[in-house]
């Protein structure tokens, strides 16, 4: 069964929703240019009320490593998601400083790109839609037939919603599905949409 990540939480209400429906992961976005940005101080307080069964993932774009490590050390986050242009040297340096699992996002353009990405020294890849100058959260899908068969464990993102998520899971067998805009109404997380998507995934 695919695991579930609900990304872009920033309000107490959002935490209440996920505590009720229990996805496997949630995401705090620390990229200041994102509409879903949450400050380290707010995320720290939200993490205190998050059900400990749910892992909190910090989402970063080309961030200073010390900034990330501070959030790891005070347990604001349980995992690290790198969504920018971080290279293998950056990832290895980060790994030398923390045992928190690392997810590296790939904005998918070709099968050759994905084959090369299998050697990235992270714990998981996250496959997302490529849109120039945009680092995720587009709500747009990509051509999932580009994913090689028998691919390493990955999070699947990019335009997943209640209409296409069951087919996407059956088609490419991701380790985890990652949703954000499709479980929102008016830019805020929607309890009913979170409940619906989790029910669909767990029934697939």
Secondary structure, 3 states (H helix, E strand, C coil): CCEEEEECCCCHHHHHHHHHHCCCEEEEECCCCCCCECCHHHHHHHHHHCCCCCEEEEEECCCCHHHHHHHHHCCCCCEEEECCCCCHHHHHHHHCCCCCEEEEEEEECCHHHHHHHCCCCCCEEEEEECECCECCCCCCCCCHHHCCCCCCCEEECCCCCCCCHHHHHHHHCCCEEEECHHHEECCEECHHHHHHHHHHHHHC
